Amino acid sequence: MLDGAANINSVVLPNQTNDLIRTIAAQVRDGKKYAELIGVAGEDCDVILVEGHVRATAYAFVQMPEQVECIVGSSPGMRNWPLY
């Protein structure tokens, strides 16, 4: 997310994603709250983001000083998930 936020003005993403990130970032600056991000527990206490990539990039873009809430699930079979 940090690399994506740092390159938002130089790398054009498909489906007008850059504009969406900028819009969400502006709304966050104005105080809008969004639903929690959703992640899964990875190895070594890492969290793998499953849902909310655009929001997470927008949060990084505005360098949010506060914590962002994330619902984190886990499963012993998570390593078998194709997108893990």
PDB file with SEQRES, HELIX, SHEET and CRYST1 records, atoms N, CA, C and O in Angstrom:
SEQRES   1 A   84  MET LEU ASP GLY ALA ALA ASN ILE ASN SER VAL VAL LEU          
SEQRES   2 A   84  PRO ASN GLN THR ASN ASP LEU ILE ARG THR ILE ALA ALA          
SEQRES   3 A   84  GLN VAL ARG ASP GLY LYS LYS TYR ALA GLU LEU ILE GLY          
SEQRES   4 A   84  VAL ALA GLY GLU ASP CYS ASP VAL ILE LEU VAL GLU GLY          
SEQRES   5 A   84  HIS VAL ARG ALA THR ALA TYR ALA PHE VAL GLN MET PRO          
SEQRES   6 A   84  GLU GLN VAL GLU CYS ILE VAL GLY SER SER PRO GLY MET          
SEQRES   7 A   84  ARG ASN TRP PRO LEU TYR                                      
HELIX    1 AA1 LEU A    2  ALA A    6  1                                   5    
HELIX    2 AA2 PRO A   14  GLN A   16  5                                   3    
HELIX    3 AA3 THR A   17  ARG A   29  1                                  13    
HELIX    4 AA4 GLU A   43  CYS A   45  5                                   3    
HELIX    5 AA5 HIS A   53  PHE A   61  1                                   9    
HELIX    6 AA6 MET A   78  ASN A   80  5                                   3    
SHEET    1 AA1 3 VAL A  47  GLU A  51  0                                        
SHEET    2 AA1 3 LEU A  37  ALA A  41 -1                                        
SHEET    3 AA1 3 CYS A  70  GLY A  73  1                                        
CRYST1    1.000    1.000    1.000  90.00  90.00  90.00 P 1           1          
ATOM      1  N   MET A   1       0.808  -1.184   0.000  1.00  0.00           N  
ATOM      2  CA  MET A   1       0.000   0.000   0.000  1.00  0.00           C  
ATOM      3  C   MET A   1       0.860   1.261   0.000  1.00  0.00           C  
ATOM      4  O   MET A   1       0.516   2.259  -0.633  1.00  0.00           O  
ATOM      5  N   LEU A   2       1.969   1.205   0.707  1.00  0.00           N  
ATOM      6  CA  LEU A   2       2.829   2.388   0.768  1.00  0.00           C  
ATOM      7  C   LEU A   2       3.422   2.712  -0.596  1.00  0.00           C  
ATOM      8  O   LEU A   2       3.485   3.879  -0.981  1.00  0.00           O  
ATOM      9  N   ASP A   3       3.860   1.689  -1.333  1.00  0.00           N  
ATOM     10  CA  ASP A   3       4.402   1.931  -2.674  1.00  0.00           C  
ATOM     11  C   ASP A   3       3.315   2.461  -3.603  1.00  0.00           C  
ATOM     12  O   ASP A   3       3.557   3.380  -4.386  1.00  0.00           O  
ATOM     13  N   GLY A   4       2.130   1.888  -3.517  1.00  0.00           N  
ATOM     14  CA  GLY A   4       1.029   2.353  -4.338  1.00  0.00           C  
ATOM     15  C   GLY A   4       0.687   3.805  -4.057  1.00  0.00           C  
ATOM     16  O   GLY A   4       0.459   4.584  -4.983  1.00  0.00           O  
ATOM     17  N   ALA A   5       0.651   4.171  -2.786  1.00  0.00           N  
ATOM     18  CA  ALA A   5       0.343   5.554  -2.408  1.00  0.00           C  
ATOM     19  C   ALA A   5       1.434   6.502  -2.889  1.00  0.00           C  
ATOM     20  O   ALA A   5       1.144   7.611  -3.337  1.00  0.00           O  
ATOM     21  N   ALA A   6       2.687   6.069  -2.796  1.00  0.00           N  
ATOM     22  CA  ALA A   6       3.803   6.915  -3.218  1.00  0.00           C  
ATOM     23  C   ALA A   6       3.814   7.142  -4.726  1.00  0.00           C  
ATOM     24  O   ALA A   6       4.350   8.143  -5.202  1.00  0.00           O  
ATOM     25  N   ASN A   7       3.224   6.214  -5.476  1.00  0.00           N  
ATOM     26  CA  ASN A   7       3.246   6.294  -6.942  1.00  0.00           C  
ATOM     27  C   ASN A   7       1.906   6.665  -7.561  1.00  0.00           C  
ATOM     28  O   ASN A   7       1.731   6.539  -8.773  1.00  0.00           O  
ATOM     29  N   ILE A   8       0.968   7.116  -6.756  1.00  0.00           N  
ATOM     30  CA  ILE A   8      -0.383   7.380  -7.247  1.00  0.00           C  
ATOM     31  C   ILE A   8      -0.417   8.431  -8.367  1.00  0.00           C  
ATOM     32  O   ILE A   8      -1.315   8.415  -9.208  1.00  0.00           O  
ATOM     33  N   ASN A   9       0.557   9.339  -8.373  1.00  0.00           N  
ATOM     34  CA  ASN A   9       0.565  10.378  -9.398  1.00  0.00           C  
ATOM     35  C   ASN A   9       1.460  10.038 -10.590  1.00  0.00           C  
ATOM     36  O   ASN A   9       1.541  10.815 -11.541  1.00  0.00           O  
ATOM     37  N   SER A  10       2.131   8.889 -10.549  1.00  0.00           N  
ATOM     38  CA  SER A  10       3.019   8.549 -11.649  1.00  0.00           C  
ATOM     39  C   SER A  10       2.682   7.221 -12.337  1.00  0.00           C  
ATOM     40  O   SER A  10       3.117   6.996 -13.466  1.00  0.00           O  
ATOM     41  N   VAL A  11       1.933   6.355 -11.695  1.00  0.00           N  
ATOM     42  CA  VAL A  11       1.541   5.076 -12.282  1.00  0.00           C  
ATOM     43  C   VAL A  11       0.024   5.061 -12.436  1.00  0.00           C  
ATOM     44  O   VAL A  11      -0.705   5.188 -11.452  1.00  0.00           O  
ATOM     45  N   VAL A  12      -0.445   4.908 -13.656  1.00  0.00           N  
ATOM     46  CA  VAL A  12      -1.883   4.916 -13.914  1.00  0.00           C  
ATOM     47  C   VAL A  12      -2.423   3.495 -13.784  1.00  0.00           C  
ATOM     48  O   VAL A  12      -1.979   2.579 -14.477  1.00  0.00           O  
ATOM     49  N   LEU A  13      -3.383   3.333 -12.891  1.00  0.00           N  
ATOM     50  CA  LEU A  13      -4.014   2.033 -12.664  1.00  0.00           C  
ATOM     51  C   LEU A  13      -5.274   1.909 -13.518  1.00  0.00           C  
ATOM     52  O   LEU A  13      -5.860   2.920 -13.905  1.00  0.00           O  
ATOM     53  N   PRO A  14      -5.695   0.678 -13.817  1.00  0.00           N  
ATOM     54  CA  PRO A  14      -6.898   0.492 -14.640  1.00  0.00           C  
ATOM     55  C   PRO A  14      -8.166   0.904 -13.898  1.00  0.00           C  
ATOM     56  O   PRO A  14      -8.168   1.062 -12.677  1.00  0.00           O  
ATOM     57  N   ASN A  15      -9.225   1.071 -14.650  1.00  0.00           N  
ATOM     58  CA  ASN A  15     -10.575   1.326 -14.121  1.00  0.00           C  
ATOM     59  C   ASN A  15     -10.658   2.592 -13.270  1.00  0.00           C  
ATOM     60  O   ASN A  15     -11.431   2.651 -12.315  1.00  0.00           O  
ATOM     61  N   GLN A  16      -9.869   3.593 -13.615  1.00  0.00           N  
ATOM     62  CA  GLN A  16      -9.886   4.885 -12.909  1.00  0.00           C  
ATOM     63  C   GLN A  16      -9.631   4.731 -11.408  1.00  0.00           C  
ATOM     64  O   GLN A  16     -10.157   5.497 -10.600  1.00  0.00           O  
ATOM     65  N   THR A  17      -8.821   3.736 -11.044  1.00  0.00           N  
ATOM     66  CA  THR A  17      -8.528   3.470  -9.635  1.00  0.00           C  
ATOM     67  C   THR A  17      -7.787   4.632  -8.997  1.00  0.00           C  
ATOM     68  O   THR A  17      -8.003   4.921  -7.820  1.00  0.00           O  
ATOM     69  N   ASN A  18      -6.911   5.311  -9.748  1.00  0.00           N  
ATOM     70  CA  ASN A  18      -6.194   6.462  -9.191  1.00  0.00           C  
ATOM     71  C   ASN A  18      -7.179   7.527  -8.711  1.00  0.00           C  
ATOM     72  O   ASN A  18      -7.030   8.076  -7.619  1.00  0.00           O  
ATOM     73  N   ASP A  19      -8.186   7.812  -9.539  1.00  0.00           N  
ATOM     74  CA  ASP A  19      -9.186   8.819  -9.163  1.00  0.00           C  
ATOM     75  C   ASP A  19      -9.976   8.376  -7.941  1.00  0.00           C  
ATOM     76  O   ASP A  19     -10.285   9.190  -7.071  1.00  0.00           O  
ATOM     77  N   LEU A  20     -10.302   7.091  -7.870  1.00  0.00           N  
ATOM     78  CA  LEU A  20     -11.042   6.569  -6.722  1.00  0.00           C  
ATOM     79  C   LEU A  20     -10.213   6.703  -5.441  1.00  0.00           C  
ATOM     80  O   LEU A  20     -10.734   7.089  -4.395  1.00  0.00           O  
ATOM     81  N   ILE A  21      -8.933   6.384  -5.531  1.00  0.00           N  
ATOM     82  CA  ILE A  21      -8.050   6.522  -4.362  1.00  0.00           C  
ATOM     83  C   ILE A  21      -7.993   7.983  -3.916  1.00  0.00           C  
ATOM     84  O   ILE A  21      -8.092   8.277  -2.724  1.00  0.00           O  
ATOM     85  N   ARG A  22      -7.833   8.893  -4.873  1.00  0.00           N  
ATOM     86  CA  ARG A  22      -7.789  10.326  -4.530  1.00  0.00           C  
ATOM     87  C   ARG A  22      -9.108  10.798  -3.912  1.00  0.00           C  
ATOM     88  O   ARG A  22      -9.101  11.600  -2.979  1.00  0.00           O  
ATOM     89  N   THR A  23     -10.236  10.304  -4.427  1.00  0.00           N  
ATOM     90  CA  THR A  23     -11.550  10.673  -3.888  1.00  0.00           C  
ATOM     91  C   THR A  23     -11.704  10.192  -2.454  1.00  0.00           C  
ATOM     92  O   THR A  23     -12.130  10.948  -1.581  1.00  0.00           O  
ATOM     93  N   ILE A  24     -11.355   8.930  -2.213  1.00  0.00           N  
ATOM     94  CA  ILE A  24     -11.451   8.382  -0.859  1.00  0.00           C  
ATOM     95  C   ILE A  24     -10.503   9.130   0.073  1.00  0.00           C  
ATOM     96  O   ILE A  24     -10.864   9.431   1.211  1.00  0.00           O  
ATOM     97  N   ALA A  25      -9.304   9.431  -0.394  1.00  0.00           N  
ATOM     98  CA  ALA A  25      -8.335  10.166   0.424  1.00  0.00           C  
ATOM     99  C   ALA A  25      -8.897  11.524   0.831  1.00  0.00           C  
ATOM    100  O   ALA A  25      -8.768  11.928   1.987  1.00  0.00           O  
ATOM    101  N   ALA A  26      -9.519  12.228  -0.112  1.00  0.00           N  
ATOM    102  CA  ALA A  26     -10.108  13.538   0.205  1.00  0.00           C  
ATOM    103  C   ALA A  26     -11.241  13.396   1.215  1.00  0.00           C  
ATOM    104  O   ALA A  26     -11.367  14.216   2.124  1.00  0.00           O  
ATOM    105  N   GLN A  27     -12.059  12.370   1.064  1.00  0.00           N  
ATOM    106  CA  GLN A  27     -13.160  12.151   2.002  1.00  0.00           C  
ATOM    107  C   GLN A  27     -12.638  11.806   3.395  1.00  0.00           C  
ATOM    108  O   GLN A  27     -13.206  12.240   4.397  1.00  0.00           O  
ATOM    109  N   VAL A  28     -11.565  11.030   3.458  1.00  0.00           N  
ATOM    110  CA  VAL A  28     -10.964  10.679   4.750  1.00  0.00           C  
ATOM    111  C   VAL A  28     -10.417  11.937   5.415  1.00  0.00           C  
ATOM    112  O   VAL A  28     -10.594  12.132   6.618  1.00  0.00           O  
ATOM    113  N   ARG A  29      -9.758  12.784   4.643  1.00  0.00           N  
ATOM    114  CA  ARG A  29      -9.253  14.054   5.193  1.00  0.00           C  
ATOM    115  C   ARG A  29     -10.394  14.890   5.773  1.00  0.00           C  
ATOM    116  O   ARG A  29     -10.216  15.607   6.757  1.00  0.00           O  
ATOM    117  N   ASP A  30     -11.572  14.784   5.145  1.00  0.00           N  
ATOM    118  CA  ASP A  30     -12.739  15.545   5.609  1.00  0.00           C  
ATOM    119  C   ASP A  30     -13.477  14.857   6.744  1.00  0.00           C  
ATOM    120  O   ASP A  30     -14.506  15.352   7.203  1.00  0.00           O  
ATOM    121  N   GLY A  31     -12.961  13.710   7.206  1.00  0.00           N  
ATOM    122  CA  GLY A  31     -13.547  13.043   8.359  1.00  0.00           C  
ATOM    123  C   GLY A  31     -14.451  11.858   8.071  1.00  0.00           C  
ATOM    124  O   GLY A  31     -14.997  11.264   9.001  1.00  0.00           O  
ATOM    125  N   LYS A  32     -14.622  11.505   6.820  1.00  0.00           N  
ATOM    126  CA  LYS A  32     -15.484  10.360   6.510  1.00  0.00           C  
ATOM    127  C   LYS A  32     -14.861   9.072   7.040  1.00  0.00           C  
ATOM    128  O   LYS A  32     -13.649   8.873   6.949  1.00  0.00           O  
ATOM    129  N   LYS A  33     -15.685   8.220   7.583  1.00  0.00           N  
ATOM    130  CA  LYS A  33     -15.255   6.917   8.088  1.00  0.00           C  
ATOM    131  C   LYS A  33     -15.742   5.832   7.136  1.00  0.00           C  
ATOM    132  O   LYS A  33     -16.842   5.916   6.590  1.00  0.00           O  
ATOM    133  N   TYR A  34     -14.926   4.834   6.948  1.00  0.00           N  
ATOM    134  CA  TYR A  34     -15.267   3.703   6.095  1.00  0.00           C  
ATOM    135  C   TYR A  34     -15.298   2.428   6.935  1.00  0.00           C  
ATOM    136  O   TYR A  34     -14.832   2.409   8.075  1.00  0.00           O  
ATOM    137  N   ALA A  35     -15.848   1.378   6.362  1.00  0.00           N  
ATOM    138  CA  ALA A  35     -15.893   0.079   7.033  1.00  0.00           C  
ATOM    139  C   ALA A  35     -14.466  -0.425   7.262  1.00  0.00           C  
ATOM    140  O   ALA A  35     -13.517   0.018   6.615  1.00  0.00           O  
ATOM    141  N   GLU A  36     -14.346  -1.351   8.190  1.00  0.00           N  
ATOM    142  CA  GLU A  36     -13.047  -1.926   8.503  1.00  0.00           C  
ATOM    143  C   GLU A  36     -12.482  -2.661   7.292  1.00  0.00           C  
ATOM    144  O   GLU A  36     -13.222  -3.166   6.448  1.00  0.00           O  
ATOM    145  N   LEU A  37     -11.162  -2.706   7.228  1.00  0.00           N  
ATOM    146  CA  LEU A  37     -10.489  -3.538   6.243  1.00  0.00           C  
ATOM    147  C   LEU A  37     -10.650  -4.989   6.696  1.00  0.00           C  
ATOM    148  O   LEU A  37     -10.939  -5.242   7.866  1.00  0.00           O  
ATOM    149  N   ILE A  38     -10.470  -5.922   5.801  1.00  0.00           N  
ATOM    150  CA  ILE A  38     -10.570  -7.337   6.158  1.00  0.00           C  
ATOM    151  C   ILE A  38      -9.269  -8.023   5.766  1.00  0.00           C  
ATOM    152  O   ILE A  38      -8.799  -7.897   4.635  1.00  0.00           O  
ATOM    153  N   GLY A  39      -8.696  -8.749   6.718  1.00  0.00           N  
ATOM    154  CA  GLY A  39      -7.445  -9.442   6.476  1.00  0.00           C  
ATOM    155  C   GLY A  39      -7.463 -10.830   7.065  1.00  0.00           C  
ATOM    156  O   GLY A  39      -8.408 -11.219   7.752  1.00  0.00           O  
ATOM    157  N   VAL A  40      -6.417 -11.566   6.791  1.00  0.00           N  
ATOM    158  CA  VAL A  40      -6.235 -12.883   7.392  1.00  0.00           C  
ATOM    159  C   VAL A  40      -4.864 -12.910   8.051  1.00  0.00           C  
ATOM    160  O   VAL A  40      -3.926 -12.244   7.611  1.00  0.00           O  
ATOM    161  N   ALA A  41      -4.774 -13.693   9.111  1.00  0.00           N  
ATOM    162  CA  ALA A  41      -3.510 -13.818   9.821  1.00  0.00           C  
ATOM    163  C   ALA A  41      -2.525 -14.615   8.976  1.00  0.00           C  
ATOM    164  O   ALA A  41      -2.826 -15.722   8.529  1.00  0.00           O  
ATOM    165  N   GLY A  42      -1.353 -14.043   8.764  1.00  0.00           N  
ATOM    166  CA  GLY A  42      -0.302 -14.728   8.039  1.00  0.00           C  
ATOM    167  C   GLY A  42       0.743 -15.234   9.008  1.00  0.00           C  
ATOM    168  O   GLY A  42       0.500 -15.333  10.210  1.00  0.00           O  
ATOM    169  N   GLU A  43       1.882 -15.546   8.485  1.00  0.00           N  
ATOM    170  CA  GLU A  43       2.979 -16.014   9.322  1.00  0.00           C  
ATOM    171  C   GLU A  43       3.676 -14.822   9.971  1.00  0.00           C  
ATOM    172  O   GLU A  43       3.628 -13.706   9.453  1.00  0.00           O  
ATOM    173  N   ASP A  44       4.318 -15.066  11.099  1.00  0.00           N  
ATOM    174  CA  ASP A  44       5.105 -14.036  11.796  1.00  0.00           C  
ATOM    175  C   ASP A  44       4.295 -12.781  12.097  1.00  0.00           C  
ATOM    176  O   ASP A  44       4.820 -11.670  12.023  1.00  0.00           O  
ATOM    177  N   CYS A  45       3.028 -12.951  12.434  1.00  0.00           N  
ATOM    178  CA  CYS A  45       2.134 -11.849  12.813  1.00  0.00           C  
ATOM    179  C   CYS A  45       1.821 -10.896  11.661  1.00  0.00           C  
ATOM    180  O   CYS A  45       1.314  -9.799  11.899  1.00  0.00           O  
ATOM    181  N   ASP A  46       2.110 -11.285  10.424  1.00  0.00           N  
ATOM    182  CA  ASP A  46       1.734 -10.475   9.272  1.00  0.00           C  
ATOM    183  C   ASP A  46       0.226 -10.565   9.070  1.00  0.00           C  
ATOM    184  O   ASP A  46      -0.390 -11.574   9.411  1.00  0.00           O  
ATOM    185  N   VAL A  47      -0.359  -9.523   8.521  1.00  0.00           N  
ATOM    186  CA  VAL A  47      -1.764  -9.533   8.135  1.00  0.00           C  
ATOM    187  C   VAL A  47      -1.811  -9.393   6.621  1.00  0.00           C  
ATOM    188  O   VAL A  47      -1.229  -8.465   6.057  1.00  0.00           O  
ATOM    189  N   ILE A  48      -2.499 -10.309   5.972  1.00  0.00           N  
ATOM    190  CA  ILE A  48      -2.653 -10.285   4.525  1.00  0.00           C  
ATOM    191  C   ILE A  48      -4.008  -9.660   4.225  1.00  0.00           C  
ATOM    192  O   ILE A  48      -5.043 -10.202   4.613  1.00  0.00           O  
ATOM    193  N   LEU A  49      -4.006  -8.539   3.546  1.00  0.00           N  
ATOM    194  CA  LEU A  49      -5.232  -7.820   3.252  1.00  0.00           C  
ATOM    195  C   LEU A  49      -6.037  -8.573   2.201  1.00  0.00           C  
ATOM    196  O   LEU A  49      -5.522  -8.903   1.133  1.00  0.00           O  
ATOM    197  N   VAL A  50      -7.307  -8.844   2.511  1.00  0.00           N  
ATOM    198  CA  VAL A  50      -8.190  -9.568   1.600  1.00  0.00           C  
ATOM    199  C   VAL A  50      -9.168  -8.607   0.931  1.00  0.00           C  
ATOM    200  O   VAL A  50      -9.491  -8.770  -0.246  1.00  0.00           O  
ATOM    201  N   GLU A  51      -9.635  -7.621   1.661  1.00  0.00           N  
ATOM    202  CA  GLU A  51     -10.626  -6.676   1.137  1.00  0.00           C  
ATOM    203  C   GLU A  51     -10.287  -5.287   1.657  1.00  0.00           C  
ATOM    204  O   GLU A  51     -10.035  -5.105   2.848  1.00  0.00           O  
ATOM    205  N   GLY A  52     -10.281  -4.304   0.754  1.00  0.00           N  
ATOM    206  CA  GLY A  52     -10.038  -2.930   1.156  1.00  0.00           C  
ATOM    207  C   GLY A  52      -8.745  -2.346   0.621  1.00  0.00           C  
ATOM    208  O   GLY A  52      -8.210  -1.399   1.197  1.00  0.00           O  
ATOM    209  N   HIS A  53      -8.234  -2.895  -0.473  1.00  0.00           N  
ATOM    210  CA  HIS A  53      -6.958  -2.422  -1.010  1.00  0.00           C  
ATOM    211  C   HIS A  53      -6.997  -0.952  -1.421  1.00  0.00           C  
ATOM    212  O   HIS A  53      -6.047  -0.213  -1.161  1.00  0.00           O  
ATOM    213  N   VAL A  54      -8.075  -0.525  -2.053  1.00  0.00           N  
ATOM    214  CA  VAL A  54      -8.176   0.876  -2.479  1.00  0.00           C  
ATOM    215  C   VAL A  54      -8.238   1.786  -1.259  1.00  0.00           C  
ATOM    216  O   VAL A  54      -7.565   2.816  -1.215  1.00  0.00           O  
ATOM    217  N   ARG A  55      -9.048   1.409  -0.266  1.00  0.00           N  
ATOM    218  CA  ARG A  55      -9.123   2.224   0.952  1.00  0.00           C  
ATOM    219  C   ARG A  55      -7.783   2.272   1.667  1.00  0.00           C  
ATOM    220  O   ARG A  55      -7.354   3.333   2.120  1.00  0.00           O  
ATOM    221  N   ALA A  56      -7.122   1.128   1.767  1.00  0.00           N  
ATOM    222  CA  ALA A  56      -5.821   1.089   2.452  1.00  0.00           C  
ATOM    223  C   ALA A  56      -4.801   1.975   1.734  1.00  0.00           C  
ATOM    224  O   ALA A  56      -3.998   2.650   2.379  1.00  0.00           O  
ATOM    225  N   THR A  57      -4.835   1.973   0.406  1.00  0.00           N  
ATOM    226  CA  THR A  57      -3.923   2.827  -0.350  1.00  0.00           C  
ATOM    227  C   THR A  57      -4.263   4.295  -0.124  1.00  0.00           C  
ATOM    228  O   THR A  57      -3.365   5.128   0.002  1.00  0.00           O  
ATOM    229  N   ALA A  58      -5.550   4.616  -0.072  1.00  0.00           N  
ATOM    230  CA  ALA A  58      -5.966   5.996   0.211  1.00  0.00           C  
ATOM    231  C   ALA A  58      -5.521   6.419   1.607  1.00  0.00           C  
ATOM    232  O   ALA A  58      -5.071   7.549   1.796  1.00  0.00           O  
ATOM    233  N   TYR A  59      -5.642   5.529   2.583  1.00  0.00           N  
ATOM    234  CA  TYR A  59      -5.189   5.839   3.943  1.00  0.00           C  
ATOM    235  C   TYR A  59      -3.694   6.126   3.949  1.00  0.00           C  
ATOM    236  O   TYR A  59      -3.244   7.065   4.605  1.00  0.00           O  
ATOM    237  N   ALA A  60      -2.925   5.325   3.223  1.00  0.00           N  
ATOM    238  CA  ALA A  60      -1.474   5.551   3.153  1.00  0.00           C  
ATOM    239  C   ALA A  60      -1.172   6.851   2.416  1.00  0.00           C  
ATOM    240  O   ALA A  60      -0.233   7.565   2.770  1.00  0.00           O  
ATOM    241  N   PHE A  61      -1.965   7.157   1.394  1.00  0.00           N  
ATOM    242  CA  PHE A  61      -1.766   8.383   0.612  1.00  0.00           C  
ATOM    243  C   PHE A  61      -1.912   9.628   1.487  1.00  0.00           C  
ATOM    244  O   PHE A  61      -1.152  10.585   1.340  1.00  0.00           O  
ATOM    245  N   VAL A  62      -2.880   9.614   2.389  1.00  0.00           N  
ATOM    246  CA  VAL A  62      -3.081  10.782   3.273  1.00  0.00           C  
ATOM    247  C   VAL A  62      -2.244  10.682   4.546  1.00  0.00           C  
ATOM    248  O   VAL A  62      -2.299  11.561   5.406  1.00  0.00           O  
ATOM    249  N   GLN A  63      -1.465   9.598   4.657  1.00  0.00           N  
ATOM    250  CA  GLN A  63      -0.604   9.373   5.816  1.00  0.00           C  
ATOM    251  C   GLN A  63      -1.405   9.519   7.111  1.00  0.00           C  
ATOM    252  O   GLN A  63      -1.073  10.314   7.990  1.00  0.00           O  
ATOM    253  N   MET A  64      -2.470   8.719   7.193  1.00  0.00           N  
ATOM    254  CA  MET A  64      -3.353   8.771   8.365  1.00  0.00           C  
ATOM    255  C   MET A  64      -2.557   8.592   9.644  1.00  0.00           C  
ATOM    256  O   MET A  64      -1.833   7.607   9.791  1.00  0.00           O  
ATOM    257  N   PRO A  65      -2.680   9.524  10.563  1.00  0.00           N  
ATOM    258  CA  PRO A  65      -1.937   9.416  11.811  1.00  0.00           C  
ATOM    259  C   PRO A  65      -2.560   8.445  12.811  1.00  0.00           C  
ATOM    260  O   PRO A  65      -1.893   7.983  13.736  1.00  0.00           O  
ATOM    261  N   GLU A  66      -3.831   8.143  12.620  1.00  0.00           N  
ATOM    262  CA  GLU A  66      -4.507   7.255  13.563  1.00  0.00           C  
ATOM    263  C   GLU A  66      -4.511   5.823  13.051  1.00  0.00           C  
ATOM    264  O   GLU A  66      -4.217   5.560  11.885  1.00  0.00           O  
ATOM    265  N   GLN A  67      -4.842   4.928  13.925  1.00  0.00           N  
ATOM    266  CA  GLN A  67      -4.903   3.529  13.539  1.00  0.00           C  
ATOM    267  C   GLN A  67      -6.124   3.264  12.667  1.00  0.00           C  
ATOM    268  O   GLN A  67      -7.147   3.940  12.775  1.00  0.00           O  
ATOM    269  N   VAL A  68      -5.992   2.271  11.807  1.00  0.00           N  
ATOM    270  CA  VAL A  68      -7.078   1.853  10.934  1.00  0.00           C  
ATOM    271  C   VAL A  68      -7.553   0.498  11.423  1.00  0.00           C  
ATOM    272  O   VAL A  68      -6.748  -0.401  11.665  1.00  0.00           O  
ATOM    273  N   GLU A  69      -8.871   0.354  11.571  1.00  0.00           N  
ATOM    274  CA  GLU A  69      -9.417  -0.909  12.046  1.00  0.00           C  
ATOM    275  C   GLU A  69      -9.429  -1.951  10.933  1.00  0.00           C  
ATOM    276  O   GLU A  69      -9.714  -1.653   9.773  1.00  0.00           O  
ATOM    277  N   CYS A  70      -9.111  -3.173  11.324  1.00  0.00           N  
ATOM    278  CA  CYS A  70      -9.077  -4.285  10.380  1.00  0.00           C  
ATOM    279  C   CYS A  70      -9.608  -5.523  11.093  1.00  0.00           C  
ATOM    280  O   CYS A  70      -9.137  -5.883  12.172  1.00  0.00           O  
ATOM    281  N   ILE A  71     -10.577  -6.157  10.487  1.00  0.00           N  
ATOM    282  CA  ILE A  71     -11.068  -7.441  10.991  1.00  0.00           C  
ATOM    283  C   ILE A  71     -10.115  -8.503  10.469  1.00  0.00           C  
ATOM    284  O   ILE A  71      -9.880  -8.587   9.263  1.00  0.00           O  
ATOM    285  N   VAL A  72      -9.564  -9.317  11.367  1.00  0.00           N  
ATOM    286  CA  VAL A  72      -8.582 -10.318  10.969  1.00  0.00           C  
ATOM    287  C   VAL A  72      -9.085 -11.704  11.343  1.00  0.00           C  
ATOM    288  O   VAL A  72      -9.400 -11.977  12.501  1.00  0.00           O  
ATOM    289  N   GLY A  73      -9.153 -12.561  10.353  1.00  0.00           N  
ATOM    290  CA  GLY A  73      -9.557 -13.939  10.578  1.00  0.00           C  
ATOM    291  C   GLY A  73      -8.360 -14.866  10.429  1.00  0.00           C  
ATOM    292  O   GLY A  73      -7.294 -14.466   9.960  1.00  0.00           O  
ATOM    293  N   SER A  74      -8.558 -16.101  10.836  1.00  0.00           N  
ATOM    294  CA  SER A  74      -7.483 -17.080  10.676  1.00  0.00           C  
ATOM    295  C   SER A  74      -8.083 -18.469  10.494  1.00  0.00           C  
ATOM    296  O   SER A  74      -9.223 -18.736  10.873  1.00  0.00           O  
ATOM    297  N   SER A  75      -7.284 -19.331   9.907  1.00  0.00           N  
ATOM    298  CA  SER A  75      -7.711 -20.702   9.693  1.00  0.00           C  
ATOM    299  C   SER A  75      -6.469 -21.563   9.504  1.00  0.00           C  
ATOM    300  O   SER A  75      -5.505 -21.124   8.876  1.00  0.00           O  
ATOM    301  N   PRO A  76      -6.475 -22.778  10.036  1.00  0.00           N  
ATOM    302  CA  PRO A  76      -5.329 -23.661   9.805  1.00  0.00           C  
ATOM    303  C   PRO A  76      -5.145 -23.985   8.320  1.00  0.00           C  
ATOM    304  O   PRO A  76      -4.032 -24.293   7.893  1.00  0.00           O  
ATOM    305  N   GLY A  77      -6.204 -23.920   7.541  1.00  0.00           N  
ATOM    306  CA  GLY A  77      -6.118 -24.221   6.117  1.00  0.00           C  
ATOM    307  C   GLY A  77      -5.828 -23.017   5.244  1.00  0.00           C  
ATOM    308  O   GLY A  77      -5.843 -23.127   4.018  1.00  0.00           O  
ATOM    309  N   MET A  78      -5.564 -21.872   5.850  1.00  0.00           N  
ATOM    310  CA  MET A  78      -5.357 -20.641   5.091  1.00  0.00           C  
ATOM    311  C   MET A  78      -4.215 -20.765   4.082  1.00  0.00           C  
ATOM    312  O   MET A  78      -4.287 -20.189   2.996  1.00  0.00           O  
ATOM    313  N   ARG A  79      -3.180 -21.497   4.424  1.00  0.00           N  
ATOM    314  CA  ARG A  79      -2.034 -21.634   3.516  1.00  0.00           C  
ATOM    315  C   ARG A  79      -2.423 -22.352   2.227  1.00  0.00           C  
ATOM    316  O   ARG A  79      -1.705 -22.252   1.232  1.00  0.00           O  
ATOM    317  N   ASN A  80      -3.539 -23.073   2.225  1.00  0.00           N  
ATOM    318  CA  ASN A  80      -3.996 -23.770   1.029  1.00  0.00           C  
ATOM    319  C   ASN A  80      -4.811 -22.879   0.100  1.00  0.00           C  
ATOM    320  O   ASN A  80      -5.120 -23.266  -1.027  1.00  0.00           O  
ATOM    321  N   TRP A  81      -5.155 -21.693   0.572  1.00  0.00           N  
ATOM    322  CA  TRP A  81      -5.940 -20.747  -0.217  1.00  0.00           C  
ATOM    323  C   TRP A  81      -5.078 -20.269  -1.395  1.00  0.00           C  
ATOM    324  O   TRP A  81      -3.942 -19.845  -1.182  1.00  0.00           O  
ATOM    325  N   PRO A  82      -5.588 -20.328  -2.619  1.00  0.00           N  
ATOM    326  CA  PRO A  82      -4.783 -19.961  -3.785  1.00  0.00           C  
ATOM    327  C   PRO A  82      -4.229 -18.535  -3.764  1.00  0.00           C  
ATOM    328  O   PRO A  82      -3.185 -18.278  -4.363  1.00  0.00           O  
ATOM    329  N   LEU A  83      -4.909 -17.601  -3.083  1.00  0.00           N  
ATOM    330  CA  LEU A  83      -4.451 -16.205  -3.072  1.00  0.00           C  
ATOM    331  C   LEU A  83      -3.626 -15.868  -1.837  1.00  0.00           C  
ATOM    332  O   LEU A  83      -3.299 -14.701  -1.625  1.00  0.00           O  
ATOM    333  N   TYR A  84      -3.279 -16.857  -1.016  1.00  0.00           N  
ATOM    334  CA  TYR A  84      -2.486 -16.633   0.182  1.00  0.00           C  
ATOM    335  C   TYR A  84      -1.096 -16.303  -0.224  1.00  0.00           C  
ATOM    336  O   TYR A  84      -0.241 -16.072   0.631  1.00  0.00           O  
TER     337      TYR A  84                                                      
END                                                                             
